[in-house]
Amino acid sequence: PPGPRRSVTRRKSHQKLTDELARQAIQAYYASITFADAQIGRVLRALRDLELADNTIVLFTSDHGYHMGEHGHWQKTTLFENSARVPLVLAGPGVTAVGKSSTAPAEMVDFYRTLAQLCDLQPAQYVGGVSLRSVLTDPAARPRASALTQYANGYTVRTERYRYSEWGDGERDGTELYDHHTDPGEMINLANDPAHAEQRVELSRLLAERIAAAQQQLAGLRRAP
């Protein structure tokens, strides 16, 4: 649809890279990951050497995902899984599911409440998000059922199985529906597939609820004009 098509084609210099340039870009990206990993190791080693590891909570994440040629796109700023998903690793006191992973949906707004609960602190009522602490002891726990992401005039909601996106007011710039059980690369848009009509209605309702909740004025806070 027009909305996602604009998001993957807005950087003209990133389209149709030569094979050599694409390989260089991938090599540089992997090099940056290797470098970051080494620096994280230095921090963790310092915590251990200073005997602070047992009472320090470590949260590792990033601000966005990254395309490396998927959908013909490079870098970020899309509502595809490649851009919307970020790493999230938590370790320290209160994390008993050591070395385990979970498919539970999470949002960055959940970090504050999670850290507060791990530190036995009571966050202010106006703070958004939910605590993910239950997942840190039981990877099967599900403190939230979906994750919301926005880019430009598009919103997407990710459940454990589906990603559903709407672009523009009244979906004027298109709708997307991807089934991650059968299409983890998000290559087949099922939004107009009659067999998924019921799923689309349900996810559209969920997305509207999530957007409304995110835009709700929270008591104790004043939105900037």
Salt bridges, closest charged atoms under 4 A:
ASP19 OD2 - ARG23 NE 2.81
ASP63 OD1 - HIS64 NE2 3.53
GLU70 OE1 - HIS67 ND1 3.92
GLU81 OE2 - ARG85 NH1 3.97
GLU81 OE1 - ARG158 NE 2.88
GLU81 OE1 - ARG163 NH2 2.61
GLU81 OE1 - HIS180 NE2 3.78
GLU107 OE2 - ARG144 NH1 3.44
GLU107 OE2 - ARG210 NH2 2.64
ASP110 OD1 - ARG144 NH2 2.69
GLU160 OE2 - ARG142 NE 2.46
ASP169 OD2 - ARG172 NH1 3.76
GLU171 OE1 - ARG200 NH2 2.83
ASP173 OD2 - ARG6 NH2 2.86
ASP179 OD2 - ARG161 NH2 2.88
GLU186 OE2 - ARG163 NE 2.86
GLU186 OE2 - HIS180 NE2 2.81
ASP193 OD2 - HIS196 ND1 3.31
GLU209 OE2 - ARG205 NH1 2.94
